[in-house]
Every structure is written in C-alpha cells, then in structure tokens.
Amino acid sequence: MLKKALLSAIAIGAMLAGSMARAENLETFRVGIIGGENEADRLRNYQCVVDQLPKVLGVKDVKLFPATDYDGVIQGLLGGTLDYAELGASGFAKIYLTNPKAVEPILTTIQTDGATGYYSIMVARKDSGIKTLADMKGKKLGFADPDSTSGYLIPVTSLPKDIKTSVKDYFSETGFGGGHENLVLAVKDGKFDAGTTFGSGVGKFDEGYTSGNLRKMVDKGLIDMKDFVELWKSPLIPNGPIVVRTSLNSDLKAKFKDYMMNLPKSDPACFASTMGGDFKGYTEVNTEFYQPIIDARKAQIGG
C-alpha cells in the first residue's frame, strides 16, 4: 500500500513539475488513465489518441499517464497536472466533492441498447457451489477499488436492500482486489469467494456482455465466462464521464469535444479500443447527470 502511494506521489510530482514549466498555451496534452488493467494494454489502447490528437488540438504531443490505481488520476486532475481522463461516476464525485471547479464532465458513452448506464455485477466461480447471493452469507467478498463506482460504492449502498443487513454483517470478510481486472483474477484464483465488477448488462453473460470489464477480459483471453456465475446485478449506474480540466482554454475544449463526439464514426477501431467494448457513441453530460452518485458518495464515504 505504501509503495503504491509513493509511486503515485512520484508520478504526480513529475507531472506537476512539467506543468509548471509550461504556460497555458499548451504544448503537451496530458491524458490520465485509471488503474485496474495491465499497463501495457492501457497504453496500447490509447495509442491511437496519442497519434491523432496533436493535429486536432494544435499541440506538440500527447502524453499518457497510467496510474497504479484510481486515485492516481483523481489526484492528478485535482492538482491540474492532467488535461483529460475517463472516470467512473464515483471518481468524478470524489473530485467534485473536493473541488467542484477542478474538472468538467462533458461526454459519456451510449450502450448498444441506447442506455447511458451500466451495472455492478457480482461474480463467483461456477465450481465453488455458490449459486445465489444468499449463498454468499458468511463468505469473503472482494471489491475492485475504493474509488470505483461499480466495484465499491454501488455495491455497499445497494446490497443492504437485498441482503436485509449491512455488508459488514453479511459477509465474513471484504477486501480490495486492486482494480477490476485483478479482482476478477483474484476470484478466479480463489482469493475471494465472489467479487463486484462491471458490465453493460446488454447481450449474453456467457460472452461478458457487450462491454465492461468482463468483456474486455474475455476478449483478451484472460477468462472464460463459462467458469463464472452471476450472483447479483445492481440498479442501473450512470456511465462514467469524460472530463477535461476546467482551466483549459475554451477553444481547445471545443476541439477536443468535437473530436471525441466524431470518433465513433471517424475511427471506430480507436473508439472501441479506448472504451473497451461495443458502444453506439457518446452523448453530452454535465454535473447534474451525476448528482445521485455525488450524493451517494457523500453519504457513504464523505468525499
């Protein structure tokens, strides 16, 4: 834990030093990528953005900053050392509750069925004998990350309605897997009896749905969904926002937003690579769209 915090601090410090050396007339556009997936995969998925954005924005280059966890990107955005990131709704809520003027949510994804939301999904190994949520009583439950919406905030606020008691009292133990991909692998390896991750809820569970962490892991050959069973699915969660640093100049924001809105048609492969699954496109959002998650985080975590 200490090592992770130290690495995040070093990364943020390096970015801060770079930002202080530049005027607001941007030469480098800085992209934060949240943790939870293999770093090499994250960098590869965003390479098309690195290649295309300099010409679109009129900057010298685009640099990627993959964090070791969610909080690395959150702190970078709060410190003004990142210009753009794709967040979960709870991550945005944390930023907003700390400094409502730090970033602006501008876009979110549209699922293939037209929805602008997704689900927290609890999975267990099929051969564990655990078939329902009731079977998890007294068992060990894993969460993805403290700043994850589907991997923590929504489960701890929604599960009590279904289990008729608190998460603490129902499960023998809870813990964090270090991001969604690592969590599912931990369930696969038997370190947790079940874990909460995310998916579109559209399509077939056996295929990992049309998008989300399960689908990405299936596509990468990391898991076979036939080895898992779905125990619980949350109410619909607002898709996470694409955010930009509020202090960016308005012309650059407009160019970036236009590029992203057109990406599903101008470069479908790049769109699919960065978003990790099958989506229809983007739609505009603002802070109001995430107010229920902001309120839930404030009540549950406090910030």
DOSE-901063 format. One record per residue (C-alpha): x, y, z. Coordinates in nm, 3 decimals. Example, Ala and Ser with C-alpha at 12.3 -4.5 7.8 and 13.67 -1.06 7.14 Angstrom:
residues 2
<site xx="1.230" yy="-0.450" zz="0.780"/>
<site xx="1.367" yy="-0.106" zz="0.714"/>
***
This chain:
residues 303
<site xx="0.000" yy="0.000" zz="0.000"/>
<site xx="0.280" yy="0.239" zz="0.096"/>
<site xx="0.468" yy="0.153" zz="-0.222"/>
<site xx="0.160" yy="0.224" zz="-0.433"/>
<site xx="0.105" yy="0.560" zz="-0.263"/>
<site xx="0.471" yy="0.651" zz="-0.307"/>
<site xx="0.468" yy="0.564" zz="-0.677"/>
<site xx="0.153" yy="0.770" zz="-0.727"/>
<site xx="0.310" yy="1.065" zz="-0.543"/>
<site xx="0.626" yy="1.045" zz="-0.757"/>
<site xx="0.421" yy="1.032" zz="-1.077"/>
<site xx="0.207" yy="1.328" zz="-0.975"/>
<site xx="0.515" yy="1.523" zz="-0.871"/>
<site xx="0.675" yy="1.465" zz="-1.209"/>
<site xx="0.363" yy="1.581" zz="-1.387"/>
<site xx="0.341" yy="1.889" zz="-1.166"/>
<site xx="0.698" yy="1.985" zz="-1.244"/>
<site xx="0.622" yy="1.955" zz="-1.613"/>
<site xx="0.310" yy="2.167" zz="-1.589"/>
<site xx="0.489" yy="2.447" zz="-1.402"/>
<site xx="0.746" yy="2.470" zz="-1.678"/>
<site xx="0.478" yy="2.542" zz="-1.939"/>
<site xx="0.245" yy="2.829" zz="-1.998"/>
<site xx="-0.127" yy="2.767" zz="-2.054"/>
<site xx="-0.053" yy="2.780" zz="-2.427"/>
<site xx="-0.036" yy="2.401" zz="-2.425"/>
<site xx="0.244" yy="2.215" zz="-2.595"/>
<site xx="0.165" yy="1.879" zz="-2.435"/>
<site xx="-0.184" yy="1.741" zz="-2.377"/>
<site xx="-0.179" yy="1.508" zz="-2.076"/>
<site xx="-0.407" yy="1.207" zz="-2.056"/>
<site xx="-0.470" yy="1.023" zz="-1.732"/>
<site xx="-0.558" yy="0.653" zz="-1.746"/>
<site xx="-0.707" yy="0.491" zz="-1.435"/>
<site xx="-0.558" yy="0.172" zz="-1.296"/>
<site xx="-0.705" yy="-0.174" zz="-1.272"/>
<site xx="-0.586" yy="-0.316" zz="-1.602"/>
<site xx="-0.246" yy="-0.427" zz="-1.728"/>
<site xx="-0.043" yy="-0.112" zz="-1.801"/>
<site xx="0.085" yy="-0.230" zz="-2.139"/>
<site xx="-0.273" yy="-0.294" zz="-2.250"/>
<site xx="-0.385" yy="0.051" zz="-2.135"/>
<site xx="-0.105" yy="0.226" zz="-2.322"/>
<site xx="-0.172" yy="0.026" zz="-2.637"/>
<site xx="-0.545" yy="0.101" zz="-2.623"/>
<site xx="-0.481" yy="0.476" zz="-2.614"/>
<site xx="-0.204" yy="0.491" zz="-2.875"/>
<site xx="-0.446" yy="0.598" zz="-3.148"/>
<site xx="-0.537" yy="0.903" zz="-2.940"/>
<site xx="-0.170" yy="0.986" zz="-2.895"/>
<site xx="-0.127" yy="0.970" zz="-3.273"/>
<site xx="-0.434" yy="1.174" zz="-3.368"/>
<site xx="-0.482" yy="1.445" zz="-3.106"/>
<site xx="-0.174" yy="1.664" zz="-3.169"/>
<site xx="-0.300" yy="1.764" zz="-3.513"/>
<site xx="-0.657" yy="1.809" zz="-3.388"/>
<site xx="-0.563" yy="2.026" zz="-3.089"/>
<site xx="-0.259" yy="2.200" zz="-3.234"/>
<site xx="-0.027" yy="2.074" zz="-2.960"/>
<site xx="0.324" yy="1.937" zz="-2.992"/>
<site xx="0.245" yy="1.598" zz="-2.843"/>
<site xx="0.014" yy="1.391" zz="-2.625"/>
<site xx="0.145" yy="1.203" zz="-2.324"/>
<site xx="-0.023" yy="0.919" zz="-2.138"/>
<site xx="-0.003" yy="0.887" zz="-1.760"/>
<site xx="-0.127" yy="0.544" zz="-1.649"/>
<site xx="-0.185" yy="0.545" zz="-1.273"/>
<site xx="-0.142" yy="0.246" zz="-1.045"/>
<site xx="-0.494" yy="0.297" zz="-0.911"/>
<site xx="-0.800" yy="0.522" zz="-0.950"/>
<site xx="-0.672" yy="0.778" zz="-0.702"/>
<site xx="-0.358" yy="0.849" zz="-0.903"/>
<site xx="-0.565" yy="1.002" zz="-1.183"/>
<site xx="-0.804" yy="1.169" zz="-0.940"/>
<site xx="-0.517" yy="1.348" zz="-0.765"/>
<site xx="-0.362" yy="1.444" zz="-1.099"/>
<site xx="-0.687" yy="1.607" zz="-1.208"/>
<site xx="-0.728" yy="1.783" zz="-0.875"/>
<site xx="-0.371" yy="1.911" zz="-0.898"/>
<site xx="-0.417" yy="2.039" zz="-1.254"/>
<site xx="-0.145" yy="1.808" zz="-1.387"/>
<site xx="-0.377" yy="1.619" zz="-1.623"/>
<site xx="-0.593" yy="1.763" zz="-1.901"/>
<site xx="-0.830" yy="1.476" zz="-1.977"/>
<site xx="-0.937" yy="1.143" zz="-1.833"/>
<site xx="-1.220" yy="0.895" zz="-1.847"/>
<site xx="-1.354" yy="0.830" zz="-1.499"/>
<site xx="-1.613" yy="0.628" zz="-1.318"/>
<site xx="-1.900" yy="0.827" zz="-1.171"/>
<site xx="-1.770" yy="0.780" zz="-0.815"/>
<site xx="-1.424" yy="0.903" zz="-0.915"/>
<site xx="-1.579" yy="1.217" zz="-1.060"/>
<site xx="-1.787" yy="1.256" zz="-0.744"/>
<site xx="-1.471" yy="1.246" zz="-0.532"/>
<site xx="-1.317" yy="1.524" zz="-0.741"/>
<site xx="-1.635" yy="1.732" zz="-0.732"/>
<site xx="-1.671" yy="1.699" zz="-0.355"/>
<site xx="-1.307" yy="1.807" zz="-0.312"/>
<site xx="-1.304" yy="2.088" zz="-0.569"/>
<site xx="-1.615" yy="2.139" zz="-0.784"/>
<site xx="-1.421" yy="2.365" zz="-1.022"/>
<site xx="-1.134" yy="2.125" zz="-1.099"/>
<site xx="-1.284" yy="1.942" zz="-1.396"/>
<site xx="-1.585" yy="1.947" zz="-1.627"/>
<site xx="-1.775" yy="1.632" zz="-1.729"/>
<site xx="-1.850" yy="1.671" zz="-2.099"/>
<site xx="-1.940" yy="1.333" zz="-2.251"/>
<site xx="-2.035" yy="0.978" zz="-2.164"/>
<site xx="-2.091" yy="0.662" zz="-2.365"/>
<site xx="-2.416" yy="0.524" zz="-2.504"/>
<site xx="-2.469" yy="0.148" zz="-2.478"/>
<site xx="-2.579" yy="-0.051" zz="-2.782"/>
<site xx="-2.937" yy="-0.052" zz="-2.648"/>
<site xx="-2.937" yy="0.328" zz="-2.617"/>
<site xx="-2.887" yy="0.334" zz="-2.239"/>
<site xx="-2.638" yy="0.569" zz="-2.074"/>
<site xx="-2.574" yy="0.337" zz="-1.783"/>
<site xx="-2.422" yy="0.003" zz="-1.684"/>
<site xx="-2.429" yy="-0.239" zz="-1.391"/>
<site xx="-2.227" yy="-0.358" zz="-1.098"/>
<site xx="-2.212" yy="-0.735" zz="-1.128"/>
<site xx="-2.112" yy="-0.984" zz="-0.860"/>
<site xx="-1.949" yy="-1.300" zz="-0.992"/>
<site xx="-1.825" yy="-1.621" zz="-0.836"/>
<site xx="-1.655" yy="-1.932" zz="-0.967"/>
<site xx="-1.914" yy="-2.175" zz="-1.104"/>
<site xx="-1.738" yy="-2.469" zz="-0.940"/>
<site xx="-1.746" yy="-2.304" zz="-0.596"/>
<site xx="-2.100" yy="-2.422" zz="-0.529"/>
<site xx="-2.208" yy="-2.061" zz="-0.477"/>
<site xx="-2.512" yy="-2.002" zz="-0.698"/>
<site xx="-2.703" yy="-1.714" zz="-0.540"/>
<site xx="-2.645" yy="-1.405" zz="-0.327"/>
<site xx="-2.787" yy="-1.599" zz="-0.031"/>
<site xx="-2.504" yy="-1.850" zz="-0.070"/>
<site xx="-2.254" yy="-1.568" zz="-0.005"/>
<site xx="-2.364" yy="-1.519" zz="0.355"/>
<site xx="-2.058" yy="-1.567" zz="0.574"/>
<site xx="-1.826" yy="-1.572" zz="0.271"/>
<site xx="-1.544" yy="-1.342" zz="0.156"/>
<site xx="-1.640" yy="-1.064" zz="-0.088"/>
<site xx="-1.394" yy="-0.867" zz="-0.297"/>
<site xx="-1.432" yy="-0.510" zz="-0.422"/>
<site xx="-1.237" yy="-0.356" zz="-0.709"/>
<site xx="-1.111" yy="-0.020" zz="-0.577"/>
<site xx="-1.225" yy="0.226" zz="-0.306"/>
<site xx="-1.291" yy="0.488" zz="-0.574"/>
<site xx="-1.475" yy="0.255" zz="-0.812"/>
<site xx="-1.846" yy="0.315" zz="-0.866"/>
<site xx="-1.946" yy="-0.037" zz="-0.971"/>
<site xx="-1.664" yy="-0.205" zz="-0.781"/>
<site xx="-1.737" yy="-0.047" zz="-0.443"/>
<site xx="-1.974" yy="0.250" zz="-0.398"/>
<site xx="-2.283" yy="0.099" zz="-0.558"/>
<site xx="-2.242" yy="-0.248" zz="-0.401"/>
<site xx="-2.201" yy="-0.110" zz="-0.047"/>
<site xx="-2.501" yy="0.122" zz="-0.088"/>
<site xx="-2.732" yy="-0.113" zz="-0.285"/>
<site xx="-2.656" yy="-0.459" zz="-0.145"/>
<site xx="-2.809" yy="-0.390" zz="0.201"/>
<site xx="-3.153" yy="-0.363" zz="0.037"/>
<site xx="-3.118" yy="-0.717" zz="-0.096"/>
<site xx="-2.938" yy="-0.884" zz="0.195"/>
<site xx="-3.152" yy="-0.705" zz="0.458"/>
<site xx="-2.847" yy="-0.609" zz="0.664"/>
<site xx="-2.515" yy="-0.431" zz="0.630"/>
<site xx="-2.236" yy="-0.557" zz="0.408"/>
<site xx="-2.013" yy="-0.581" zz="0.715"/>
<site xx="-2.257" yy="-0.809" zz="0.897"/>
<site xx="-2.349" yy="-1.029" zz="0.599"/>
<site xx="-2.007" yy="-1.122" zz="0.466"/>
<site xx="-1.733" yy="-1.275" zz="0.679"/>
<site xx="-1.469" yy="-1.050" zz="0.525"/>
<site xx="-1.430" yy="-0.789" zz="0.250"/>
<site xx="-1.124" yy="-0.658" zz="0.071"/>
<site xx="-0.998" yy="-0.489" zz="-0.244"/>
<site xx="-0.854" yy="-0.662" zz="-0.547"/>
<site xx="-0.653" yy="-0.372" zz="-0.687"/>
<site xx="-0.878" yy="-0.281" zz="-0.979"/>
<site xx="-1.142" yy="-0.467" zz="-1.177"/>
<site xx="-0.917" yy="-0.697" zz="-1.378"/>
<site xx="-0.712" yy="-0.800" zz="-1.078"/>
<site xx="-1.026" yy="-0.855" zz="-0.872"/>
<site xx="-1.180" yy="-1.098" zz="-1.121"/>
<site xx="-0.848" yy="-1.283" zz="-1.142"/>
<site xx="-0.847" yy="-1.300" zz="-0.762"/>
<site xx="-1.194" yy="-1.458" zz="-0.768"/>
<site xx="-1.073" yy="-1.698" zz="-1.035"/>
<site xx="-0.775" yy="-1.791" zz="-0.813"/>
<site xx="-0.995" yy="-1.841" zz="-0.507"/>
<site xx="-0.868" yy="-1.542" zz="-0.308"/>
<site xx="-1.225" yy="-1.414" zz="-0.283"/>
<site xx="-1.545" yy="-1.620" zz="-0.291"/>
<site xx="-1.703" yy="-1.355" zz="-0.513"/>
<site xx="-1.626" yy="-1.006" zz="-0.642"/>
<site xx="-1.800" yy="-0.698" zz="-0.780"/>
<site xx="-1.703" yy="-0.576" zz="-1.125"/>
<site xx="-1.897" yy="-0.416" zz="-1.411"/>
<site xx="-2.066" yy="-0.482" zz="-1.741"/>
<site xx="-2.321" yy="-0.331" zz="-1.979"/>
<site xx="-2.586" yy="-0.587" zz="-1.888"/>
<site xx="-2.664" yy="-0.596" zz="-2.259"/>
<site xx="-2.617" yy="-0.920" zz="-2.451"/>
<site xx="-2.512" yy="-1.253" zz="-2.301"/>
<site xx="-2.339" yy="-1.309" zz="-1.968"/>
<site xx="-2.158" yy="-1.605" zz="-2.124"/>
<site xx="-1.984" yy="-1.356" zz="-2.357"/>
<site xx="-1.912" yy="-1.100" zz="-2.085"/>
<site xx="-2.197" yy="-0.881" zz="-2.214"/>
<site xx="-2.133" yy="-0.623" zz="-2.489"/>
<site xx="-1.891" yy="-0.407" zz="-2.288"/>
<site xx="-1.731" yy="-0.363" zz="-1.948"/>
<site xx="-1.452" yy="-0.534" zz="-1.759"/>
<site xx="-1.580" yy="-0.888" zz="-1.808"/>
<site xx="-1.600" yy="-0.839" zz="-2.185"/>
<site xx="-1.250" yy="-0.690" zz="-2.200"/>
<site xx="-1.110" yy="-0.984" zz="-2.007"/>
<site xx="-1.287" yy="-1.231" zz="-2.235"/>
<site xx="-1.154" yy="-1.053" zz="-2.544"/>
<site xx="-0.801" yy="-1.070" zz="-2.403"/>
<site xx="-0.836" yy="-1.439" zz="-2.328"/>
<site xx="-0.791" yy="-1.391" zz="-1.953"/>
<site xx="-1.114" yy="-1.562" zz="-1.853"/>
<site xx="-1.383" yy="-1.792" zz="-1.987"/>
<site xx="-1.727" yy="-1.681" zz="-1.869"/>
<site xx="-1.837" yy="-2.045" zz="-1.852"/>
<site xx="-1.620" yy="-2.065" zz="-1.539"/>
<site xx="-1.828" yy="-1.797" zz="-1.363"/>
<site xx="-2.179" yy="-1.744" zz="-1.235"/>
<site xx="-2.359" yy="-1.413" zz="-1.183"/>
<site xx="-2.490" yy="-1.372" zz="-0.829"/>
<site xx="-2.619" yy="-1.015" zz="-0.825"/>
<site xx="-2.673" yy="-0.718" zz="-1.050"/>
<site xx="-2.716" yy="-0.361" zz="-0.928"/>
<site xx="-2.964" yy="-0.098" zz="-1.038"/>
<site xx="-2.853" yy="0.096" zz="-1.347"/>
<site xx="-2.546" yy="0.316" zz="-1.284"/>
<site xx="-2.472" yy="0.630" zz="-1.490"/>
<site xx="-2.188" yy="0.567" zz="-1.734"/>
<site xx="-1.870" yy="0.744" zz="-1.620"/>
<site xx="-1.777" yy="1.080" zz="-1.769"/>
<site xx="-1.504" yy="1.203" zz="-1.996"/>
<site xx="-1.370" yy="1.502" zz="-1.805"/>
<site xx="-1.143" yy="1.789" zz="-1.900"/>
<site xx="-0.951" yy="2.032" zz="-1.685"/>
<site xx="-1.177" yy="2.333" zz="-1.627"/>
<site xx="-0.893" yy="2.583" zz="-1.675"/>
<site xx="-0.820" yy="2.466" zz="-2.031"/>
<site xx="-0.898" yy="2.737" zz="-2.282"/>
<site xx="-1.244" yy="2.716" zz="-2.438"/>
<site xx="-1.117" yy="2.673" zz="-2.795"/>
<site xx="-0.912" yy="2.366" zz="-2.703"/>
<site xx="-1.205" yy="2.220" zz="-2.507"/>
<site xx="-1.434" yy="2.265" zz="-2.806"/>
<site xx="-1.186" yy="2.100" zz="-3.044"/>
<site xx="-1.136" yy="1.806" zz="-2.809"/>
<site xx="-1.509" yy="1.757" zz="-2.753"/>
<site xx="-1.577" yy="1.767" zz="-3.127"/>
<site xx="-1.301" yy="1.512" zz="-3.189"/>
<site xx="-1.442" yy="1.274" zz="-2.930"/>
<site xx="-1.802" yy="1.310" zz="-3.049"/>
<site xx="-1.695" yy="1.223" zz="-3.404"/>
<site xx="-1.455" yy="0.942" zz="-3.307"/>
<site xx="-1.711" yy="0.657" zz="-3.325"/>
<site xx="-1.760" yy="0.737" zz="-3.695"/>
<site xx="-1.421" yy="0.881" zz="-3.790"/>
<site xx="-1.224" yy="0.592" zz="-3.635"/>
<site xx="-1.446" yy="0.313" zz="-3.496"/>
<site xx="-1.142" yy="0.099" zz="-3.412"/>
<site xx="-0.988" yy="0.373" zz="-3.199"/>
<site xx="-1.323" yy="0.436" zz="-3.028"/>
<site xx="-1.362" yy="0.067" zz="-2.944"/>
<site xx="-1.002" yy="0.041" zz="-2.827"/>
<site xx="-1.019" yy="0.333" zz="-2.585"/>
<site xx="-1.363" yy="0.248" zz="-2.449"/>
<site xx="-1.314" yy="-0.128" zz="-2.427"/>
<site xx="-1.625" yy="-0.283" zz="-2.579"/>
<site xx="-1.922" yy="-0.223" zz="-2.805"/>
<site xx="-2.088" yy="0.119" zz="-2.769"/>
<site xx="-2.305" yy="0.330" zz="-3.002"/>
<site xx="-2.124" yy="0.655" zz="-2.938"/>
<site xx="-2.108" yy="0.950" zz="-2.699"/>
<site xx="-2.366" yy="1.190" zz="-2.560"/>
<site xx="-2.323" yy="1.517" zz="-2.374"/>
<site xx="-2.347" yy="1.525" zz="-1.995"/>
<site xx="-2.297" yy="1.772" zz="-1.712"/>
<site xx="-2.258" yy="1.759" zz="-1.336"/>
<site xx="-2.634" yy="1.728" zz="-1.283"/>
<site xx="-2.627" yy="1.386" zz="-1.454"/>
<site xx="-2.400" yy="1.257" zz="-1.174"/>
<site xx="-2.575" yy="1.424" zz="-0.878"/>
<site xx="-2.722" yy="1.096" zz="-0.743"/>
<site xx="-2.373" yy="0.942" zz="-0.734"/>
<site xx="-2.227" yy="1.257" zz="-0.577"/>
<site xx="-2.494" yy="1.238" zz="-0.307"/>
<site xx="-2.439" yy="0.865" zz="-0.253"/>
<site xx="-2.063" yy="0.907" zz="-0.220"/>
<site xx="-2.101" yy="1.198" zz="0.023"/>
<site xx="-2.338" yy="0.995" zz="0.240"/>
<site xx="-2.134" yy="0.672" zz="0.230"/>
<site xx="-1.773" yy="0.789" zz="0.219"/>
<site xx="-1.788" yy="1.161" zz="0.286"/>
<site xx="-1.572" yy="1.269" zz="-0.007"/>
***
